[in-house]
Amino acid sequence: MTSERVTFVLCIENNAIRAQALALCESIRQFGGSHRRAPIVAVAPRAGLGVDSITQRALRALDVEYAEVWLNRVCPIYGSANRVFAAGWLEGRATTDWIVVLDSDTLVLGDIDLPDDADVCVRPVDTKGSASSGEADPFDVY
């Protein structure tokens, strides 16, 4: 499967997920295999949490489209809803066969194998607090 069939979408906000989201985009570009040049859309879905110009420049350097769109109006306190709203918003805009919705604390370390005979694929996560933003992350001990 070539990158023309996949669009990645993730959330980025001016909070703790900013650094993780940038690392995710870098990992796709460096280790994403056949998808390393696929479109990536980073969405800031809550009012007032868009990222600064330095972060926007970093996204452009990675060829990531940045969209600051107030999507999560229903439950802005529940940040996990952001990716659902972002995916729904992107669905009407993407021109690829697949939209891959990623948590901002994900890293891509190889090709993503998507089936040809499915409409939806899901990978549940059952561990809370499993992410790290790097050496200085205060939650690494957790």
The first five atom37 places (N, CA, C, CB, O) and aatype in JSON, in Angstrom:
{
  "aatype": [12, 16, 15, 6, 1, 19, 16, 13, 19, 10, 4, 9, 6, 2, 2, 0, 9, 1, 0, 5, 0, 10, 0, 10, 4, 6, 15, 9, 1, 5, 13, 7, 7, 15, 8, 1, 1, 0, 14, 9, 19, 0, 19, 0, 14, 1, 0, 7, 10, 7, 19, 3, 15, 9, 16, 5, 1, 0, 10, 1, 0, 10, 3, 19, 6, 18, 0, 6, 19, 17, 10, 2, 1, 19, 4, 14, 9, 18, 7, 15, 0, 2, 1, 19, 13, 0, 0, 7, 17, 10, 6, 7, 1, 0, 16, 16, 3, 17, 9, 19, 19, 10, 3, 15, 3, 16, 10, 19, 10, 7, 3, 9, 3, 10, 14, 3, 3, 0, 3, 19, 4, 19, 1, 14, 19, 3, 16, 11, 7, 15, 0, 15, 15, 7, 6, 0, 3, 14, 13, 3, 19, 18],
  "atom_mask": [
    [1, 1, 1, 1, 1],
    [1, 1, 1, 1, 1],
    [1, 1, 1, 1, 1],
    [1, 1, 1, 1, 1],
    [1, 1, 1, 1, 1],
    [1, 1, 1, 1, 1],
    [1, 1, 1, 1, 1],
    [1, 1, 1, 1, 1],
    [1, 1, 1, 1, 1],
    [1, 1, 1, 1, 1],
    [1, 1, 1, 1, 1],
    [1, 1, 1, 1, 1],
    [1, 1, 1, 1, 1],
    [1, 1, 1, 1, 1],
    [1, 1, 1, 1, 1],
    [1, 1, 1, 1, 1],
    [1, 1, 1, 1, 1],
    [1, 1, 1, 1, 1],
    [1, 1, 1, 1, 1],
    [1, 1, 1, 1, 1],
    [1, 1, 1, 1, 1],
    [1, 1, 1, 1, 1],
    [1, 1, 1, 1, 1],
    [1, 1, 1, 1, 1],
    [1, 1, 1, 1, 1],
    [1, 1, 1, 1, 1],
    [1, 1, 1, 1, 1],
    [1, 1, 1, 1, 1],
    [1, 1, 1, 1, 1],
    [1, 1, 1, 1, 1],
    [1, 1, 1, 1, 1],
    [1, 1, 1, 0, 1],
    [1, 1, 1, 0, 1],
    [1, 1, 1, 1, 1],
    [1, 1, 1, 1, 1],
    [1, 1, 1, 1, 1],
    [1, 1, 1, 1, 1],
    [1, 1, 1, 1, 1],
    [1, 1, 1, 1, 1],
    [1, 1, 1, 1, 1],
    [1, 1, 1, 1, 1],
    [1, 1, 1, 1, 1],
    [1, 1, 1, 1, 1],
    [1, 1, 1, 1, 1],
    [1, 1, 1, 1, 1],
    [1, 1, 1, 1, 1],
    [1, 1, 1, 1, 1],
    [1, 1, 1, 0, 1],
    [1, 1, 1, 1, 1],
    [1, 1, 1, 0, 1],
    [1, 1, 1, 1, 1],
    [1, 1, 1, 1, 1],
    [1, 1, 1, 1, 1],
    [1, 1, 1, 1, 1],
    [1, 1, 1, 1, 1],
    [1, 1, 1, 1, 1],
    [1, 1, 1, 1, 1],
    [1, 1, 1, 1, 1],
    [1, 1, 1, 1, 1],
    [1, 1, 1, 1, 1],
    [1, 1, 1, 1, 1],
    [1, 1, 1, 1, 1],
    [1, 1, 1, 1, 1],
    [1, 1, 1, 1, 1],
    [1, 1, 1, 1, 1],
    [1, 1, 1, 1, 1],
    [1, 1, 1, 1, 1],
    [1, 1, 1, 1, 1],
    [1, 1, 1, 1, 1],
    [1, 1, 1, 1, 1],
    [1, 1, 1, 1, 1],
    [1, 1, 1, 1, 1],
    [1, 1, 1, 1, 1],
    [1, 1, 1, 1, 1],
    [1, 1, 1, 1, 1],
    [1, 1, 1, 1, 1],
    [1, 1, 1, 1, 1],
    [1, 1, 1, 1, 1],
    [1, 1, 1, 0, 1],
    [1, 1, 1, 1, 1],
    [1, 1, 1, 1, 1],
    [1, 1, 1, 1, 1],
    [1, 1, 1, 1, 1],
    [1, 1, 1, 1, 1],
    [1, 1, 1, 1, 1],
    [1, 1, 1, 1, 1],
    [1, 1, 1, 1, 1],
    [1, 1, 1, 0, 1],
    [1, 1, 1, 1, 1],
    [1, 1, 1, 1, 1],
    [1, 1, 1, 1, 1],
    [1, 1, 1, 0, 1],
    [1, 1, 1, 1, 1],
    [1, 1, 1, 1, 1],
    [1, 1, 1, 1, 1],
    [1, 1, 1, 1, 1],
    [1, 1, 1, 1, 1],
    [1, 1, 1, 1, 1],
    [1, 1, 1, 1, 1],
    [1, 1, 1, 1, 1],
    [1, 1, 1, 1, 1],
    [1, 1, 1, 1, 1],
    [1, 1, 1, 1, 1],
    [1, 1, 1, 1, 1],
    [1, 1, 1, 1, 1],
    [1, 1, 1, 1, 1],
    [1, 1, 1, 1, 1],
    [1, 1, 1, 1, 1],
    [1, 1, 1, 1, 1],
    [1, 1, 1, 0, 1],
    [1, 1, 1, 1, 1],
    [1, 1, 1, 1, 1],
    [1, 1, 1, 1, 1],
    [1, 1, 1, 1, 1],
    [1, 1, 1, 1, 1],
    [1, 1, 1, 1, 1],
    [1, 1, 1, 1, 1],
    [1, 1, 1, 1, 1],
    [1, 1, 1, 1, 1],
    [1, 1, 1, 1, 1],
    [1, 1, 1, 1, 1],
    [1, 1, 1, 1, 1],
    [1, 1, 1, 1, 1],
    [1, 1, 1, 1, 1],
    [1, 1, 1, 1, 1],
    [1, 1, 1, 1, 1],
    [1, 1, 1, 1, 1],
    [1, 1, 1, 1, 1],
    [1, 1, 1, 0, 1],
    [1, 1, 1, 1, 1],
    [1, 1, 1, 1, 1],
    [1, 1, 1, 1, 1],
    [1, 1, 1, 1, 1],
    [1, 1, 1, 0, 1],
    [1, 1, 1, 1, 1],
    [1, 1, 1, 1, 1],
    [1, 1, 1, 1, 1],
    [1, 1, 1, 1, 1],
    [1, 1, 1, 1, 1],
    [1, 1, 1, 1, 1],
    [1, 1, 1, 1, 1],
    [1, 1, 1, 1, 1]
  ],
  "atom_positions": [
    [[0.84, -1.17, 0.0], [0.0, 0.0, 0.0], [0.89, 1.24, 0.0], [-0.96, 0.0, 1.21], [1.79, 1.36, 0.83]],
    [[0.64, 2.13, -0.91], [1.46, 3.33, -1.01], [0.86, 4.46, -0.18], [1.61, 3.76, -2.47], [-0.29, 4.38, 0.26]],
    [[1.65, 5.49, 0.01], [1.22, 6.59, 0.86], [0.01, 7.34, 0.29], [2.36, 7.56, 1.05], [-0.67, 8.04, 1.04]],
    [[-0.28, 7.21, -1.0], [-1.43, 7.9, -1.59], [-2.75, 7.36, -1.04], [-1.41, 7.77, -3.1], [-3.79, 7.98, -1.24]],
    [[-2.72, 6.23, -0.38], [-3.96, 5.63, 0.14], [-4.21, 5.97, 1.6], [-3.91, 4.14, -0.03], [-5.25, 5.59, 2.14]],
    [[-3.29, 6.67, 2.25], [-3.38, 6.9, 3.69], [-3.22, 8.38, 4.02], [-2.32, 6.07, 4.43], [-2.35, 9.06, 3.48]],
    [[-4.08, 8.88, 4.92], [-3.9, 10.19, 5.53], [-3.86, 9.97, 7.03], [-5.03, 11.2, 5.12], [-4.75, 9.33, 7.59]],
    [[-2.85, 10.5, 7.69], [-2.75, 10.43, 9.14], [-3.4, 11.67, 9.75], [-1.27, 10.29, 9.61], [-3.27, 12.77, 9.21]],
    [[-4.1, 11.48, 10.86], [-4.65, 12.62, 11.59], [-4.34, 12.44, 13.07], [-6.18, 12.77, 11.35], [-4.45, 11.34, 13.62]],
    [[-3.96, 13.54, 13.71], [-3.66, 13.54, 15.13], [-4.05, 14.9, 15.69], [-2.15, 13.23, 15.4], [-4.3, 15.84, 14.93]],
    [[-4.11, 14.99, 16.99], [-4.41, 16.27, 17.63], [-3.13, 16.87, 18.19], [-5.46, 16.09, 18.75], [-2.24, 16.16, 18.67]],
    [[-3.08, 18.17, 18.11], [-1.97, 18.91, 18.7], [-2.56, 20.15, 19.35], [-0.88, 19.29, 17.62], [-3.4, 20.83, 18.77]],
    [[-2.11, 20.43, 20.56], [-2.59, 21.61, 21.28], [-1.43, 22.23, 22.04], [-3.75, 21.24, 22.25], [-0.38, 21.61, 22.22]],
    [[-1.62, 23.45, 22.47], [-0.59, 24.14, 23.23], [-0.65, 23.69, 24.69], [-0.77, 25.68, 23.12], [-0.97, 24.46, 25.6]],
    [[-0.33, 22.42, 24.89], [-0.3, 21.82, 26.23], [0.68, 20.65, 26.18], [-1.74, 21.35, 26.7], [1.57, 20.62, 25.33]],
    [[0.53, 19.7, 27.07], [1.5, 18.6, 27.19], [1.61, 17.74, 25.94], [1.12, 17.73, 28.35], [2.64, 17.09, 25.75]],
    [[0.58, 17.7, 25.09], [0.67, 16.82, 23.91], [1.45, 17.44, 22.76], [-0.71, 16.46, 23.44], [1.74, 16.75, 21.78]],
    [[1.78, 18.73, 22.84], [2.47, 19.39, 21.73], [3.78, 18.69, 21.36], [2.76, 20.84, 22.09], [3.99, 18.35, 20.19]],
    [[4.64, 18.47, 22.33], [5.93, 17.82, 22.05], [5.74, 16.39, 21.56], [6.81, 17.83, 23.32], [6.45, 15.93, 20.67]],
    [[4.78, 15.69, 22.15], [4.52, 14.31, 21.73], [4.0, 14.27, 20.3], [3.5, 13.63, 22.69], [4.4, 13.41, 19.51]],
    [[3.12, 15.19, 19.95], [2.57, 15.23, 18.6], [3.66, 15.52, 17.57], [1.47, 16.3, 18.5], [3.67, 14.92, 16.49]],
    [[4.57, 16.42, 17.9], [5.7, 16.68, 16.99], [6.56, 15.44, 16.83], [6.55, 17.85, 17.52], [7.0, 15.12, 15.72]],
    [[6.82, 14.72, 17.92], [7.62, 13.49, 17.84], [6.9, 12.45, 16.99], [7.89, 12.93, 19.26], [7.55, 11.71, 16.24]],
    [[5.57, 12.38, 17.09], [4.8, 11.45, 16.25], [4.99, 11.79, 14.77], [3.3, 11.49, 16.62], [5.27, 10.9, 13.96]],
    [[4.85, 13.05, 14.42], [5.02, 13.45, 13.02], [6.43, 13.14, 12.52], [4.73, 14.95, 12.85], [6.61, 12.66, 11.41]],
    [[7.43, 13.41, 13.35], [8.81, 13.09, 12.99], [8.98, 11.6, 12.78], [9.79, 13.58, 14.07], [9.68, 11.17, 11.86]],
    [[8.34, 10.78, 13.63], [8.49, 9.33, 13.5], [7.85, 8.81, 12.22], [7.87, 8.63, 14.7], [8.39, 7.9, 11.59]],
    [[6.73, 9.39, 11.82], [6.1, 8.98, 10.56], [7.03, 9.31, 9.4], [4.73, 9.68, 10.36], [7.26, 8.47, 8.53]],
    [[7.56, 10.52, 9.39], [8.43, 10.95, 8.3], [9.73, 10.14, 8.25], [8.76, 12.43, 8.43], [10.25, 9.87, 7.17]],
    [[10.25, 9.75, 9.39], [11.52, 9.02, 9.4], [11.34, 7.51, 9.29], [12.28, 9.34, 10.67], [12.11, 6.85, 8.58]],
    [[10.36, 6.95, 9.97], [10.24, 5.49, 10.06], [8.96, 4.93, 9.45], [10.33, 5.08, 11.5], [8.7, 3.73, 9.58]],
    [[8.16, 5.76, 8.8], [6.85, 5.34, 8.32], [6.86, 4.45, 7.09], [0.0, 0.0, 0.0], [5.79, 4.15, 6.55]],
    [[8.03, 4.03, 6.63], [8.1, 3.12, 5.48], [7.39, 3.69, 4.27], [0.0, 0.0, 0.0], [7.64, 4.83, 3.88]],
    [[6.51, 2.89, 3.67], [5.82, 3.33, 2.46], [4.86, 4.49, 2.73], [5.05, 2.16, 1.85], [4.36, 5.11, 1.8]],
    [[4.6, 4.78, 4.0], [3.69, 5.87, 4.36], [4.43, 7.13, 4.83], [2.74, 5.41, 5.44], [3.78, 8.08, 5.27]],
    [[5.73, 7.15, 4.74], [6.48, 8.28, 5.31], [6.2, 9.6, 4.61], [7.96, 7.99, 5.26], [6.46, 10.67, 5.17]],
    [[5.68, 9.55, 3.39], [5.35, 10.78, 2.67], [3.84, 11.01, 2.6], [5.93, 10.75, 1.27], [3.38, 11.9, 1.88]],
    [[3.08, 10.22, 3.33], [1.62, 10.35, 3.33], [1.21, 11.68, 3.95], [0.97, 9.18, 4.1], [1.94, 12.25, 4.76]],
    [[0.05, 12.18, 3.56], [-0.45, 13.41, 4.19], [-0.63, 13.2, 5.7], [-1.78, 13.85, 3.54], [-1.11, 12.15, 6.14]],
    [[-0.26, 14.2, 6.46], [-0.48, 14.22, 7.91], [-1.22, 15.52, 8.22], [0.88, 14.11, 8.72], [-0.82, 16.59, 7.77]],
    [[-2.29, 15.4, 8.99], [-3.05, 16.58, 9.4], [-3.04, 16.63, 10.93], [-4.52, 16.53, 8.85], [-3.48, 15.69, 11.59]],
    [[-2.52, 17.72, 11.47], [-2.48, 17.94, 12.92], [-3.57, 18.96, 13.25], [-1.06, 18.43, 13.4], [-3.54, 20.1, 12.77]],
    [[-4.51, 18.55, 14.08], [-5.69, 19.38, 14.37], [-5.65, 19.87, 15.81], [-6.98, 18.59, 14.1], [-5.42, 19.1, 16.74]],
    [[-5.89, 21.17, 15.98], [-6.1, 21.76, 17.31], [-7.62, 21.96, 17.43], [-5.3, 23.14, 17.49], [-8.14, 22.95, 16.92]],
    [[-8.33, 21.03, 18.1], [-9.79, 21.03, 18.04], [-10.52, 21.78, 19.16], [-10.25, 19.65, 18.04], [-11.75, 21.81, 19.17]],
    [[-9.78, 22.39, 20.1], [-10.46, 23.1, 21.18], [-10.08, 24.58, 21.14], [-10.1, 22.49, 22.56], [-8.94, 24.94, 20.87]],
    [[-11.06, 25.41, 21.4], [-10.87, 26.86, 21.37], [-9.77, 27.29, 22.34], [-12.18, 27.58, 21.72], [-9.72, 26.85, 23.49]],
    [[-8.89, 28.16, 21.84], [-7.86, 28.73, 22.69], [-6.64, 27.87, 22.92], [0.0, 0.0, 0.0], [-5.74, 28.27, 23.66]],
    [[-6.57, 26.68, 22.3], [-5.43, 25.79, 22.52], [-4.6, 25.56, 21.26], [-5.91, 24.45, 23.05], [-3.85, 24.58, 21.18]],
    [[-4.72, 26.45, 20.28], [-3.89, 26.34, 19.09], [-2.43, 26.53, 19.44], [0.0, 0.0, 0.0], [-2.09, 27.14, 20.46]],
    [[-1.56, 26.01, 18.58], [-0.11, 26.06, 18.85], [0.51, 27.35, 18.33], [0.58, 24.85, 18.23], [-0.04, 28.02, 17.46]],
    [[1.68, 27.67, 18.87], [2.38, 28.9, 18.53], [3.02, 28.82, 17.14], [3.45, 29.2, 19.57], [3.04, 27.77, 16.51]],
    [[3.54, 29.96, 16.69], [4.13, 30.04, 15.34], [5.37, 29.17, 15.2], [4.47, 31.49, 15.0], [5.64, 28.66, 14.11]],
    [[6.14, 28.99, 16.26], [7.33, 28.13, 16.2], [6.91, 26.69, 15.94], [8.16, 28.23, 17.52], [7.52, 26.0, 15.12]],
    [[5.88, 26.23, 16.62], [5.37, 24.87, 16.41], [4.78, 24.73, 15.01], [4.31, 24.51, 17.47], [4.98, 23.71, 14.35]],
    [[4.07, 25.75, 14.57], [3.51, 25.7, 13.22], [4.61, 25.61, 12.16], [2.62, 26.93, 12.96], [4.46, 24.91, 11.16]],
    [[5.72, 26.32, 12.38], [6.86, 26.23, 11.45], [7.45, 24.83, 11.46], [7.95, 27.27, 11.83], [7.8, 24.29, 10.41]],
    [[7.55, 24.23, 12.64], [8.07, 22.86, 12.76], [7.16, 21.89, 12.01], [8.2, 22.44, 14.24], [7.64, 20.96, 11.35]],
    [[5.86, 22.09, 12.1], [4.92, 21.23, 11.37], [5.09, 21.41, 9.86], [3.47, 21.55, 11.78], [5.12, 20.43, 9.12]],
    [[5.2, 22.65, 9.42], [5.41, 22.89, 7.97], [6.69, 22.24, 7.48], [5.45, 24.39, 7.68], [6.73, 21.69, 6.38]],
    [[7.76, 22.31, 8.29], [9.03, 21.69, 7.91], [8.89, 20.18, 7.76], [10.12, 22.02, 8.96], [9.64, 19.56, 7.01]],
    [[7.95, 19.6, 8.47], [7.68, 18.16, 8.37], [6.61, 17.85, 7.32], [7.25, 17.6, 9.72], [6.19, 16.7, 7.18]],
    [[6.17, 18.87, 6.59], [5.11, 18.74, 5.59], [3.82, 18.21, 6.23], [5.55, 17.81, 4.45], [3.18, 17.3, 5.72]],
    [[3.47, 18.82, 7.37], [2.24, 18.48, 8.1], [1.28, 19.65, 7.97], [2.53, 18.15, 9.61], [1.65, 20.79, 8.24]],
    [[0.07, 19.35, 7.56], [-0.97, 20.38, 7.49], [-1.49, 20.65, 8.91], [-2.13, 19.94, 6.54], [-1.83, 19.72, 9.64]],
    [[-1.55, 21.89, 9.28], [-2.06, 22.28, 10.6], [-3.43, 22.92, 10.43], [-1.08, 23.26, 11.32], [-3.61, 23.81, 9.6]],
    [[-4.39, 22.46, 11.24], [-5.73, 23.03, 11.2], [-6.17, 23.37, 12.62], [-6.74, 22.04, 10.54], [-6.22, 22.51, 13.49]],
    [[-6.48, 24.63, 12.83], [-7.0, 25.09, 14.11], [-8.49, 25.31, 13.92], [-6.27, 26.41, 14.61], [-8.92, 26.35, 13.42]],
    [[-9.28, 24.32, 14.32], [-10.72, 24.34, 14.09], [-11.43, 23.97, 15.38], [-11.1, 23.36, 12.94], [-11.14, 22.94, 15.98]],
    [[-12.35, 24.8, 15.8], [-13.08, 24.54, 17.05], [-14.1, 23.44, 16.81], [-13.77, 25.83, 17.58], [-15.23, 23.71, 16.4]],
    [[-13.69, 22.2, 17.06], [-14.53, 21.03, 16.81], [-15.16, 20.47, 18.09], [-13.72, 19.95, 16.13], [-16.31, 20.04, 18.09]],
    [[-14.4, 20.47, 19.16], [-14.87, 19.86, 20.4], [-15.61, 20.91, 21.24], [-13.68, 19.26, 21.21], [-15.07, 21.48, 22.18]],
    [[-16.85, 21.13, 20.87], [-17.71, 22.08, 21.58], [-18.57, 21.38, 22.61], [-18.6, 22.84, 20.59], [-19.06, 22.01, 23.55]],
    [[-18.76, 20.08, 22.46], [-19.69, 19.32, 23.3], [-19.07, 18.94, 24.64], [-20.15, 18.08, 22.58], [-19.7, 19.06, 25.69]],
    [[-17.83, 18.48, 24.6], [-17.18, 18.02, 25.84], [-15.7, 18.4, 25.85], [-17.33, 16.48, 25.99], [-14.83, 17.53, 25.85]],
    [[-15.4, 19.7, 25.85], [-14.0, 20.14, 25.77], [-13.14, 19.72, 26.96], [-13.96, 21.62, 25.65], [-11.92, 19.7, 26.85]],
    [[-13.75, 19.39, 28.07], [-12.98, 18.95, 29.24], [-12.39, 17.56, 29.0], [-13.87, 18.94, 30.51], [-11.35, 17.22, 29.55]],
    [[-13.07, 16.76, 28.17], [-12.64, 15.39, 27.88], [-11.76, 15.39, 26.63], [-13.87, 14.45, 27.7], [-12.25, 15.26, 25.52]],
    [[-10.46, 15.54, 26.83], [-9.51, 15.64, 25.73], [-9.49, 14.43, 24.8], [0.0, 0.0, 0.0], [-9.18, 14.57, 23.62]],
    [[-9.8, 13.26, 25.31], [-9.79, 12.06, 24.46], [-10.83, 12.12, 23.35], [-10.03, 10.82, 25.3], [-10.7, 11.43, 22.34]],
    [[-11.85, 12.95, 23.52], [-12.86, 13.1, 22.46], [-12.3, 13.86, 21.26], [-14.09, 13.83, 23.0], [-12.85, 13.77, 20.16]],
    [[-11.21, 14.58, 21.46], [-10.66, 15.41, 20.39], [-10.37, 14.62, 19.12], [-9.39, 16.07, 20.86], [-10.72, 15.06, 18.02]],
    [[-9.75, 13.45, 19.26], [-9.38, 12.69, 18.06], [-10.61, 12.19, 17.31], [-8.49, 11.51, 18.44], [-10.56, 12.04, 16.09]],
    [[-11.71, 11.93, 18.02], [-12.96, 11.51, 17.35], [-13.49, 12.67, 16.52], [-14.03, 11.05, 18.4], [-13.87, 12.48, 15.36]],
    [[-13.52, 13.85, 17.09], [-13.98, 15.03, 16.36], [-13.04, 15.33, 15.18], [-14.06, 16.25, 17.29], [-13.51, 15.65, 14.09]],
    [[-11.74, 15.22, 15.39], [-10.77, 15.49, 14.32], [-10.94, 14.49, 13.18], [-9.33, 15.42, 14.86], [-10.91, 14.87, 12.01]],
    [[-11.13, 13.23, 13.51], [-11.32, 12.2, 12.47], [-12.6, 12.45, 11.68], [-11.37, 10.8, 13.1], [-12.61, 12.34, 10.45]],
    [[-13.68, 12.8, 12.38], [-14.94, 13.09, 11.7], [-14.82, 14.3, 10.78], [0.0, 0.0, 0.0], [-15.36, 14.3, 9.67]],
    [[-14.12, 15.32, 11.24], [-13.91, 16.52, 10.43], [-13.09, 16.2, 9.18], [-13.21, 17.61, 11.26], [-13.39, 16.68, 8.09]],
    [[-12.05, 15.38, 9.35], [-11.16, 15.05, 8.22], [-11.83, 14.11, 7.22], [-9.87, 14.42, 8.74], [-11.51, 14.15, 6.03]],
    [[-12.73, 13.29, 7.69], [-13.34, 12.3, 6.8], [-13.96, 12.93, 5.55], [-14.41, 11.51, 7.55], [-13.86, 12.37, 4.46]],
    [[-14.57, 14.06, 5.69], [-15.17, 14.73, 4.55], [-14.18, 15.47, 3.67], [0.0, 0.0, 0.0], [-14.55, 15.97, 2.61]],
    [[-12.94, 15.54, 4.09], [-11.92, 16.3, 3.36], [-10.82, 15.44, 2.74], [-11.3, 17.3, 4.28], [-10.23, 15.81, 1.72]],
    [[-10.54, 14.31, 3.34], [-9.44, 13.46, 2.86], [-9.8, 12.83, 1.52], [-9.1, 12.36, 3.89], [-10.96, 12.51, 1.26]],
    [[-8.79, 12.67, 0.7], [-9.0, 12.05, -0.62], [-8.4, 10.65, -0.69], [-8.41, 12.92, -1.72], [-8.37, 10.03, -1.75]],
    [[-7.91, 10.16, 0.44], [-7.27, 8.85, 0.48], [-8.28, 7.78, 0.9], [-6.07, 8.86, 1.43], [-9.34, 8.09, 1.44]],
    [[-7.92, 6.52, 0.65], [-8.79, 5.4, 1.03], [-8.89, 5.24, 2.54], [-8.28, 4.12, 0.41], [-9.94, 4.87, 3.06]],
    [[-7.79, 5.51, 3.22], [-7.72, 5.3, 4.67], [-7.42, 6.58, 5.4], [-6.67, 4.26, 5.01], [-6.64, 7.41, 4.93]],
    [[-8.05, 6.74, 6.56], [-7.68, 7.77, 7.52], [-7.19, 7.03, 8.74], [-8.88, 8.76, 7.86], [-7.93, 6.26, 9.35]],
    [[-5.94, 7.26, 9.1], [-5.35, 6.61, 10.26], [-5.34, 7.63, 11.4], [-3.89, 6.08, 9.96], [-4.62, 8.63, 11.35]],
    [[-6.16, 7.36, 12.41], [-6.3, 8.26, 13.56], [-5.33, 7.8, 14.63], [-7.77, 8.28, 14.09], [-5.4, 6.66, 15.09]],
    [[-4.43, 8.69, 15.03], [-3.4, 8.32, 16.0], [-3.49, 9.18, 17.25], [-2.02, 8.45, 15.38], [-3.76, 10.38, 17.18]],
    [[-3.27, 8.57, 18.4], [-3.07, 9.33, 19.63], [-1.78, 10.11, 19.48], [-3.04, 8.39, 20.9], [-0.82, 9.62, 18.87]],
    [[-1.74, 11.29, 20.01], [-0.55, 12.13, 19.87], [0.67, 11.56, 20.56], [-0.83, 13.5, 20.4], [1.8, 11.95, 20.25]],
    [[0.47, 10.64, 21.5], [1.61, 10.05, 22.2], [2.08, 8.75, 21.55], [1.24, 9.79, 23.64], [2.77, 7.95, 22.19]],
    [[1.73, 8.55, 20.3], [2.13, 7.36, 19.54], [3.42, 7.65, 18.79], [1.02, 6.92, 18.57], [3.68, 8.8, 18.41]],
    [[4.23, 6.63, 18.57], [5.37, 6.72, 17.67], [5.21, 5.65, 16.61], [6.73, 6.57, 18.43], [4.8, 4.53, 16.92]],
    [[5.53, 5.98, 15.38], [5.51, 5.01, 14.28], [6.94, 4.56, 14.06], [4.88, 5.62, 12.97], [7.83, 5.38, 13.83]],
    [[7.17, 3.25, 14.14], [8.53, 2.72, 14.02], [8.68, 1.75, 12.85], [8.94, 2.02, 15.31], [9.66, 1.01, 12.78]],
    [[7.71, 1.76, 11.95], [7.78, 0.91, 10.78], [6.54, 1.06, 9.95], [0.0, 0.0, 0.0], [5.64, 1.84, 10.28]],
    [[6.49, 0.31, 8.87], [5.34, 0.36, 7.97], [4.07, -0.07, 8.68], [5.59, -0.53, 6.75], [4.1, -0.97, 9.52]],
    [[2.97, 0.56, 8.36], [1.67, 0.17, 8.89], [0.98, -0.65, 7.81], [0.8, 1.41, 9.32], [0.75, -0.16, 6.7]],
    [[0.66, -1.88, 8.14], [0.04, -2.79, 7.18], [-1.47, -2.71, 7.32], [0.54, -4.25, 7.39], [-2.03, -3.16, 8.32]],
    [[-2.14, -2.14, 6.33], [-3.58, -2.02, 6.35], [-4.19, -3.04, 5.41], [-4.02, -0.59, 5.97], [-3.7, -3.22, 4.29]],
    [[-5.25, -3.71, 5.83], [-5.86, -4.74, 4.98], [-6.61, -4.14, 3.8], [-6.81, -5.61, 5.8], [-7.05, -2.99, 3.85]],
    [[-6.74, -4.92, 2.74], [-7.49, -4.47, 1.57], [-8.97, -4.83, 1.68], [-6.9, -5.07, 0.31], [-9.78, -4.36, 0.88]],
    [[-9.32, -5.67, 2.65], [-10.68, -6.2, 2.72], [-11.44, -5.75, 3.97], [-10.64, -7.7, 2.67], [-12.24, -6.51, 4.51]],
    [[-11.2, -4.54, 4.44], [-11.88, -4.05, 5.64], [-12.23, -2.58, 5.45], [-10.99, -4.25, 6.89], [-11.59, -1.85, 4.7]],
    [[-13.26, -2.16, 6.16], [-13.66, -0.76, 6.14], [-13.09, 0.0, 7.33], [-15.17, -0.65, 6.13], [-12.83, 1.21, 7.25]],
    [[-12.89, -0.72, 8.44], [-12.41, -0.09, 9.67], [-11.47, -1.05, 10.37], [-13.6, 0.3, 10.6], [-11.71, -2.25, 10.4]],
    [[-10.39, -0.52, 10.93], [-9.48, -1.29, 11.77], [-9.33, -0.53, 13.08], [-8.08, -1.52, 11.07], [-9.26, 0.7, 13.08]],
    [[-9.28, -1.25, 14.18], [-9.17, -0.62, 15.49], [-8.13, -1.35, 16.3], [-10.54, -0.61, 16.22], [-8.05, -2.58, 16.28]],
    [[-7.32, -0.58, 17.01], [-6.37, -1.17, 17.95], [-6.64, -0.55, 19.31], [-4.88, -0.95, 17.5], [-6.25, 0.59, 19.56]],
    [[-7.3, -1.29, 20.19], [-7.58, -0.74, 21.51], [-6.32, -0.65, 22.36], [-8.62, -1.6, 22.23], [-5.39, -1.44, 22.22]],
    [[-6.32, 0.32, 23.23], [-5.22, 0.49, 24.17], [-5.78, 0.28, 25.57], [-4.55, 1.9, 24.03], [-6.8, 0.86, 25.93]],
    [[-5.11, -0.54, 26.34], [-5.64, -0.85, 27.67], [-4.71, -0.41, 28.79], [-5.89, -2.33, 27.78], [-4.86, -0.85, 29.93]],
    [[-3.77, 0.46, 28.48], [-2.83, 0.93, 29.5], [-2.93, 2.44, 29.62], [-1.39, 0.51, 29.17], [-2.78, 3.15, 28.62]],
    [[-3.18, 2.94, 30.79], [-3.25, 4.38, 31.01], [-1.88, 4.89, 31.47], [-4.35, 4.73, 32.05], [-1.22, 4.26, 32.3]],
    [[-1.48, 6.01, 30.93], [-0.22, 6.61, 31.35], [1.0, 5.91, 30.8], [0.0, 0.0, 0.0], [2.04, 5.85, 31.47]],
    [[0.91, 5.37, 29.6], [2.02, 4.6, 29.04], [2.95, 5.43, 28.17], [1.48, 3.45, 28.25], [3.89, 4.89, 27.59]],
    [[2.69, 6.73, 28.06], [3.47, 7.55, 27.13], [4.55, 8.35, 27.84], [2.54, 8.49, 26.38], [4.55, 8.52, 29.06]],
    [[5.48, 8.85, 27.03], [6.55, 9.68, 27.55], [6.87, 10.76, 26.53], [7.81, 8.85, 27.88], [6.79, 10.53, 25.33]],
    [[7.23, 11.94, 27.02], [7.64, 12.99, 26.11], [9.16, 13.1, 26.05], [7.04, 14.34, 26.53], [9.7, 14.0, 25.42]],
    [[9.86, 12.17, 26.7], [11.32, 12.15, 26.64], [11.97, 12.23, 28.0], [0.0, 0.0, 0.0], [11.33, 12.02, 29.02]],
    [[13.27, 12.52, 27.99], [14.09, 12.5, 29.2], [13.52, 13.31, 30.37], [15.44, 13.01, 28.88], [13.58, 12.86, 31.51]],
    [[12.98, 14.46, 30.1], [12.53, 15.33, 31.19], [11.07, 15.12, 31.57], [12.73, 16.76, 30.79], [10.53, 15.88, 32.37]],
    [[10.42, 14.09, 31.02], [9.01, 13.84, 31.32], [8.83, 13.5, 32.8], [8.46, 12.71, 30.43], [9.38, 12.5, 33.27]],
    [[8.06, 14.31, 33.54], [7.89, 14.07, 34.98], [7.11, 12.78, 35.29], [7.19, 15.26, 35.61], [7.11, 12.32, 36.43]],
    [[6.44, 12.21, 34.28], [5.64, 11.02, 34.53], [6.37, 9.73, 34.17], [4.36, 11.1, 33.76], [5.78, 8.65, 34.26]],
    [[7.63, 9.81, 33.75], [8.37, 8.6, 33.39], [8.43, 7.6, 34.53], [9.78, 8.97, 32.95], [8.38, 6.39, 34.3]],
    [[8.55, 8.08, 35.77], [8.62, 7.17, 36.91], [7.32, 6.38, 37.06], [8.93, 7.95, 38.2], [7.33, 5.22, 37.45]],
    [[6.22, 7.03, 36.74], [4.91, 6.38, 36.82], [4.87, 5.19, 35.91], [3.78, 7.36, 36.47], [3.86, 4.5, 35.83]]
  ]
}
